[in-house]
Amino acid sequence: MKEKENGKLVLVTAINPTPAGEGKTTTSVGLGQALCKQGKNAIIALREPSLGPVFGIKGGAAGGGYAQVVPMEDINLHFTGDMHAITAANNLLCAMLDNHMQQGNLLNIDPRRIVFTRVMDMNDRALRNITIGLGGKVNGVPREDHFMITVASEVMAILCLAADLDDLKKRFGDILVAYSYTGKPIYARDLHAEGAMTALMKDAIKPNLVQTLEGTPCLMHGGPFANIAHGCNSVQATKLALKLGDIAITEAGFGADLGAEKFMDIKCRKAGLAPDCIVLVATVRALKYNGGVAKADLNQPNMDALKHGICNLDAHLDNMKKFGVPVVVAVNAFPTDTDEEMDFIREHCAERGVRVALSEVFAKGGEGGQALADEVLAVLDESKADFHMLYEDSLPLEDKIRKIAKEIYGALGVTIAPAAKKELANITEMGYGNLPVCVAKTQYSLSDDASLLGRPTEFVVNVRTARLAAGAGFVVVETGSIMTMPGLPKVPAAEQFALRAGYNYTSAIFNSDAYKDLPYNSIQTDTDFANTKALSNYTVGLGYRGAMFYADLAYKFSSYKEDFYPFINAYEDGGQLVIGSPEATKVKNTRSQVLLTLGDRKSTRLNSSHTDISRMPSSA
C-alpha cells in the first residue's frame, strides 16, 4: 500500500455559511457518488459530527437527501465513540494535573497559569468559566478553570494530525499544560500522562469506514470545527483515501476563509499534502442572503440581491487562486432557484474564467452530480495545480496573522490586545515562532464581526488571545467575540428530537368455543382455524424532524400466541349435531424488526436497511 501512487486530491469548501444552508457535506458525498457512477475509483474522507451542533443550531453532518452517508442516525449520535475517547483523554490530563498539585506539587505549578482546560462534546455556555477545588482541602486546590467543546481541543487536533500511534503519544507529551511559579513551561510529559492518554485513544486513532446511500466508501475520522479549530478530518483518513482510491474527496469546515485556509496552511503543511482541485460550494439562497435578503424571503426570486451578494463568492474565488489550485464552483440546487438566477451565476463565473456546475445531488444522488463530476474530471485531467501555501514558516507570528487577515479576510489591518501580544512574544521566545497560525473567527463573515455580510472591506481584525498548541503544532489566536465553548440557541435542535415508546395489545379474534362449519366434502385442513390471542407489540424509537429532512429509527418487538386447529369435523348422529375436533396446538411467535425511515424536504421517502459500521485495520 505504501508503494502505491497516491490518487488525486479534491478539496470541497464553500462560501461563508448562512442560516439558509450551503450543503458542503452533501456536495462532497454526491460528488463521490457521481464519480463512482462514471466508473471512477472515488473515496470520500469526511469529519465526524459533534453532538454540539447536532443538538444545537447546525444539525448533523452526514449529508442529506440522496447524498448522505449511512447509518446517518448512528453517525450523528455517538458513532464509534471517538469523541468520547478524545474527551476522556483530555480530561484525564486535567485530572492528573490537579492531582499533582494536590499531592505536593513537585513541579511547582502556578494554578494561576494553567493553560490547558477541560472539555465536553456539547454546547454548554455555563461551563465556559468555572471555579473548581472548593469544599475543603480534600477536594483539591481551588482555582479557576474553563471548558471548551471537545472538537476545539488540542487532543482533537493531535488525533487529526498524528501520523501513527507513536506520533500520537509524542504529541500528547508535547502538550503545554501550565507554567511554574518561576515561569517554566510544564508539559504533559512532565506529568507522565501521555501513555495513559494514548491508551485511551488506541481505537479512536483508527479511521472509520462507512458508505453512502449508493455504496461509495467513506472514511470518517476526526471532527475539529473550522471556526475555533483547524477544521479538517484526520491526516490518516485522507492519506488512506489517497492510497485506496484514484480520486479522494475531502472537505474543510465552514467557509473557505476558515476551513480551506487552514487545510492549506496547517494540514497540508504538516502532512505533505497538495490538493489537485477545489470545489467551492455556493447556493442561490446563500448569495441572496449575503445580498441583504432575510431568511424568510429567500424563496422569492431577487436578482438585485443575487447580484449584490455574489461578491462573497468572488472573495473566496480570489482567495483560492492565491494557493495555486484550480477551482470548480458547485451551485447546490434548491427547488426555489430560478433559471434566471442560475444563468446569472453561470455567466458571472464564465466571465471570471471559472468552471461552474449545477449540483442536484440532494434530490437525485449521484445522477444529479454528473455535471459537477465532469467539471472536476476536466480539471484533474488538465493537471494545472501549482499548490503553495500563503506564508513561510519563518514569517513571525504577528506577520502571519496580518497576512491571513489582509489577504484572506480582506481586512485593513490587525489590532492585537496587549495580553495576546505578550503571549505571542512568549511563544516565540520558547522556540515556537515557526509554527502556523490557527485563527479562531466567526464563520458567518469574512471579518471577525458576524453581522458584516457580503465582502466587507473597511474593517480591522481584533485579536483577543493567543495560546500555544505545541502538541498539535500550531498557535491559536482568538478574534472578535468567538467562543471555544458554544452555547445553545434559543430553540436548540435537541427540541427536534423525540424518544417514543409504545405498547399495543390485541385480544383474541374468536371465542374459545368458536368453530367453522365446512361443507361435507371440503378439505378439512384450513388454516383459518387459528385463533390469535394476546397479540402484543412493543415499540421504542428515536425521531428527528428538521427543516430539510426527517428521520425515524424504531425497534419493534411482537409477541403473540395462537390456538391452531388443524381440522374440524361436524356431522349428524340421530338428529344430533356432533362436532369432532382434536385439541388445539398452542403456538407462540416472536418477531423483531428494525425500521428506519428517512425523508427529505420534498417528503420523498428513503428506506435504508441497517449498515454495519466497520473500522479500517491499523495496518491498512
N, C-alpha and C positions, 0 to 999 in steps of 0.2 A: 504493500500500500504506500509506503514512504517513497518508493521509486516512481510511482505513477505520477504522470504530469498533472498539475492542477487544472481544473476546469476554469471557465470564465466566471468572473465575479460581478454580479449585478446588485447594486445598492438601490433600495426603494426608500425614498424620503418624500417630503410633502411641503406644501406651503404652510404658513402658520395655522395651527388648529383653531377652529371656531366652534361655537355651540351647534352649528349645522352638521358637523362631522365631515371628514375628508375620506376615510376608508383606506388608509395606508396598508394595514394588515390584510384587509380584504383584497386589495390590489396585488399584494405580494403573493397571496395564496392563489388568486385567479390567474396570475401570470405563470406561476409554476404549472398549474393545471393546463393552461393553454399551450405551453411549450411541450408538455408531455403528449398532448393531443396531436401535435405535429411530429411525434416520434423522437423528440429530443430527450436526452437523459438529464432531466432537471430535478434538483433537490432544493427544498426550501429550508432556511435556517432562521428561526424566529426567537423572540424573547418569551419567557414565561410570564403570565399575568400575575399581578399583585392583588391581594384581597382589598387593598386600599381603594383603587379605582373601581374594582368590581362592585363594591358596596357604596362607593362614593358618587362621583359625578360622571366619570368616563365610561364605566361599564367594562365588560370583559375584553379580552384581546385574542380571540380565536378566529377573527374574520367574521363574515356574515353572509346570509343568503345561501347561494350555491357555491360560494367561495369561502369555505371555512374548514378548519382542522377539527377532527373529532377524536375522542368524545368531548364535545365542547363543554358540557357541564362539569366534567371531571377536570379538564384543563383549567377552567376558571376557578374551581373550588379545590384547593389544596394540591391538585395534580399529583406528583410523585413525592411531595414533601420537601422539595429543595428549599423553598422559602423558610420553612420551619427549621431546617438544618442550619441555614445561614443565621437565623435569629438565635438559635441555641448557641452556636459557636461564638457569635458576637457577645452575647450576654454572659457566657462562661468567662470570657476575658474580663468583663466588667466585674463579675463576682470575685475572680481571683485578685483583681486589683484592689477591691475594697477589703477583701480578706487579708491581703498583705499588709495594708495599713492597720487593720485591727490587730494583727498578730505581731506587732513590734515595729513595722515599717522600716526594715533594714535598708531599703533603697532610699530612705529619706524623702518620700514622695510628698510634694506640696499639694494638699487637697484643693487648693485654690487654683491650681494649674493642671487639672486633669482635662485632657482634650478629647478623650475617647468616650462615647456615650452609648447608652443602651438603645435598643431598637425593638420595634414590633411591626408586623406586617398588617397594619390597619391605620386608617386616618383617625387620630385622636389628639386634638389640639390641647387638651387639658394636661397632656404629658410633656409638652414642649419644655417647660421649666418646672422642676420639682426639687424638693429637699428630701434627702434620704438619711438613714442612720439615726433617726430620732427614737426616743423611748429608753434611753439609758445606755450605759457602756456596753452591755451585752449585745446590743443591736448594731454595732459598728460605729464608724467615725462619721459624725454629721457633716454633710457637705451638700453643695448644690449639684444637681445632676440634670440631665436632659434626655429626651428620647428623640430619635428620628425614625422615619419609616424604613423598614428593612432594605427596600430596594435602593435607598440612598446611601447605605452603609459602605464602609471601606471593605468589609468582608465580602459583600456582593461584588464590588468592583474587582477584588482579588480573584474570586471564582471565575469571573468573566475574562480576566486577562492572564490567568495562570496557564502555563504550558502543560503541566502534568502535576501529579500528586507531590513530588519533591519540590517543585517550584511553588506550589500552593503553600507548603509548610514553611519554606523560606520567607515567602511574602508575609505570611501570618506573623512570623518572628520580627519582621521589619516594621510592624505597625507601631506608630508613635502613640503612646497612651497618656503620657504625663511628663512633667518636669519635676526635678527635685527642688528642695529649698535653695540649692546653690545654682539652679538653672540648668542642670544636666538633663539631657533628654532621656526618658525612660521608655524602653521598647517592650513589646510583648515577650520577646525572647528573654528579657531580664526577669520576667515573672514566670518563665518556663511554661508558658501557656500554649505555644504553637503546636506541640504534639497532640494534646487533647483536642484542640480546635480542629486539627487535621483529621483526627479520628472521627469526630462528629460529621465531617464532610466527605467521608470515604465513598459514599454512594452519590451524594449530591454533585460531585465533580464529574460524574458520567453523564454525557448528553442523553436526552430523552427522545425516543423515536415514536412519532405518531404519523397520521396520514390525513390527507384532505378527503372531502366527500367523494372525490374521483380517484382516490388511491395514490395520489402523488406523495412521496415520502417527505416528511418534515421533521427536522431536528429542532427541538425547543429546549433551550438551556440558558439560564441566567435571565434576569429581568430588571436591570437598572433603569430608572427614569432618565429621560434626556434633559429635563429642566433642572434637576438638582443632582444628577449623576451623569455618567458618560453615555448612557442610552443605547447600548449595543448588546447583542447577545454574546455568548461566550466565544472566545477565540477557538477553543477546541471544536465547538459545533461548526463554526464557519469553515475551519480547515478540513474537518471531516467531510463536510458537504462538497468542498472543492476536490477532494480525492475521490469521493464516491460518484459524483455527477460530472457531466460535461459542462453544465451551467449551474452555478449556485446562486440562489436568490436570497438576499438577506435584507433586513430593514434597520433603520435607525429611528429612534423615537422623536415624536413631535415634529416641529418644522426643521427645514434644512439648516437654519441658523443655529440650531442646537444639536440635534442628533447627527446630522451629516457632517457638520464641522468637527464634532468630537470623534466620529467614526474615522475621519481622515487624520486628524491631528493627534489622536490618542491611540485608538485601536490599531490603525494601520501602521503607525509609528512603532508601537510596541510589538506587533505581531508580524511585521514584514509583509503586510497585505497591500494590494493595489486594485481598486475597482476598475472594471473594463467599461462599465456603463452605469449611468444613474437614471433611475426612473423617478420623476418628480410628479407627485400626485396632486391634482387640483380638482375642484368641483365648481360648477357654475354658482351654486348656492354660496360657497365659501368666498368666492371672489365678490359676489354681490354684498355679502356681509362686510367685507373689507371696504366696499364702496359706500357703506353707511346705511344699509338696509337692516331693519330689525329682524330678529329671528322669525317672528310670527309672519312676516311678509315675504319671506324668501321664496315661497312657491309661486309668487307672481312674477311674470316677465318684467325685467327692468334693465334695459340696455344701457341707460346712463350710469346706473350703479355698477354694472359689469365693467364698463369702460373705465370708470373711476377706480375700481378695486383691483384691476388686473396688474396694477403696479406692484402688488405683493408678489405675484408670480414672477414679474420681471426681476425683482430684487433677488429672489432665490436662483433664478437662471444666471444672473450676473455673478452671484457668489460661487456657484458650482463651476463656472468657467475658470475661476481662479485656481482650481485644483487640477485642471487639465483633463477632465473626464467628460466625454460627450453625454448629452442629456436627452432623454425622451420624456415629453410631457404626457402623462396619462390623465385624461379627464374622466373621472369616475362618474358614471351616468346616474341621474335621478329621473324619476318619471315626469317631474315638472319642468325639466330642461326643454327649451325650445330649439328648433333648428336654427333660428336666427342667432341665438346665444352661442350655440356650438360653432356655427360658421365664423362668428367673430373671433373666438379663441383660435380656431384653425388659421385664420388669416393673420392674426396677430403673431402666432408662433412662426408661420411661414415667413413673415417679414423679418423676423429675428434669425431665420435660418435654423430653427429648432424643429426636430421631428415631434409630431403630436399624434395621438390616437385616442379614440373614444373607447373607454373600458366599460363593458356591460357584464362584468363577471358576477356581480351580486345577483342579477336576475337570471343569467344564463350559464354561470360556471365557466369552465374552460373554453366553451364555444364562444362566449361573449368576450374573450380576451385575445382572439386571433389577430385582430388588427394591432393590438399592443405588442403581441409576441413577434409579429412580422417586423415592426419597427425596431424592437430590441435586437432581433437577429441581424438586421441590416447593420446596426451599429457594431455588433460583435464581429461581423464579417469584415467590416472596414478596418478594425483594429487601430483606431486613431487615438486611443487613450495615451496621454503623456502625464501620468499622475505625479504630482508633487504636493507637498504639504505647505501650509500657509506660512509657517515660520520655522527657523532653525532652532536646534536645541540650545545653542549658545546665546540666543537672544535673552536679555534679562527678563525676569518675571513680569515686572511692570510694563515693559515694552510688549511682551506677548499679549497681555491684557488689552493694551491700547490697540494693537494690531487687529485683534479679533473684533473689538468694539467698533473701530473705524471701518475696516474692510468688509466685515460680515454684517454687522448690525446697522452700519451707516451713521454712527454717532459722530458728533463734532469732536468729542474728547471723552476723557475719563476723570472722575474725581475719586480719590482713594481716601477713606476715612483714616485718621491717624493710627488707630489700633491695627487696621489692616495693613497699613504701610509699614508699621513696626514689625508685624509678623512676617511679611514678605521679606524684609531685610534679615530677620532671624532665620528664616528658611534658607535663604541664600547663603548666610554665614555658616549654616550647618552642612552645606555642600549639596543642596538640592535645587540650586538655581537653574539647572539644565533641564528640569522636568517640564512637561507640557502643562498647560493650564486647563482646568475644567470649570467653566463658568456656570454658576447656578443663576438662572434668569427666568423670568416669566416666559411661558411658551406662546402666549397669545399675541405677542407683539415682537417686532424686530428690536424694539427698545427694551428697557427694563421697566416700562410702565405699561401695564396690560391694556390700558384704555386707548393707547395710540395705535390705531389700525392702519392698514394700507402699507405705505412706505414712508415712515416718519423720517425727518431729516434734522430738524432743529432740536436736538436733544443731546444730553450728556449721560453716560452710564455711570451710576454711583455704586462703587464697591464698598460694602459694609465690613465684611470679614474675610479672612483668609485662613486656611488651615492646610497642613501637610498631610497627605495620604501617601506615606512613604512605601507602604506595602503594595498599594495599587500602582504607584509610580506616577502620580500627578499631584498638582496643587489645586485645591478647590477654593474658588472665590465666590462669595455670595453677593448678589447685586439687588438693588431695589428693595422690595418687600418680600422677596421669595422666602419660603419656609421649607426646611428639610423634614418637617413633620406636618403634612397637610391636615386640614380639617374637613369634616363632612359638610356638604351643602345643606341648605335649608330643608330640602326634600331629598335625602340620600337615596341612592339606588337600592339600598338594603330594604327600603319600603316596598320595592317592586317584587321582592322575593316572598314566597309563601310556602310554608310547610303544611301539608294537609294529611289527614288520616281519615279513613272511612271504614265502616262496617255495614254489611248488608246481609240480612237474613231472609231466606225464603222457606216457607213451610211446605209440607208435603202436597203434591198435586191432587192425589186421590185419598179417600178414606181408606183405612186399613182393610176393610172388608169389601172394597170395590172389586168388580170383575168386569171382563169384557166378553160380551156374548158374540160368538162366531158362528157362521153357518156350519151345518153338519159336515160338509165336505171341504172345509178350509184347511190350509196348512197351519197347524197349531204350534208354531214357533215364532210368535210375533213379539218383537222387542218392545212394542207398545206396552207390554205388561211389565213396565218398570215404574215403580213409584218412588220418585225422588223425594228424599226427606232431608231436613236440616241442612239446606244449602247455605253456606257461609262464605262471604267474600271479605277479605281484609286487604285494604289498600293504604299505602303510605307513599307520598310523593313530594317533590320539590319543584316549584314552578317559578318562572321569572317572566315578566312582561315588560319590555322596554319600548322605546319609541320606534325602533327599527325592526325588532324581531321578538318572538316569544319562544320559550322553551318549557317543556314539562317532562320530568322524569319520574316515573312511578314504578313501584313494585306491587304486584297483586298476587295474593295467595288465596286459592279457592279450596274449600273442603266440603265435600258433600257425600251423603250416604243414600243408597238405593236398596229397595226391596225388588229383586228381579225375579219374575215368574216366567220360566221358560215356556210353559204351555198351560192351558186351562181347558177342561173338558166338561161340557154341560149336556145332560141327556135326561129323558123322561123314564121313570120306572114306576109303573102302576099309577100313572097320572101324577106322580110326584116329580118335581124338578130336582135332579141330583147334580151337584157341582163337584167335580173331582179335580183336585189341584195338588201338586206337591208343595212342600214347604218352600217359602221364598228363600232365594240366595241373597245373603247380606253382602252388599258391595260398598266399599269405601274408596273414594277417589280424591286425590290431591293434585293441585297444579300450581306451578309458579310461573309468573310472567313478568318480564321487564319491558316497560312501554316507554319509548322516547318519542316525543313529538316536537318538531321544530317548525316554526312559521316565520315567514319574512313579512316585510311591510305591506306586501300585496296579498297577505293571507294565503300564500302558497304553502302547502303542507309538504314537509320533508320528513320522511320517516327513515331513521337510521338504525341499523342493527348495532348491537354493542361491539365495540372495537377494543381489544386489549391494548394497554399501554406497555411498551417494551423499552428497554434501555439498550443502547449500543454497548457491546463489551468494551472494557477499557483498553483492550489490545487492538481494537479496530482503528 
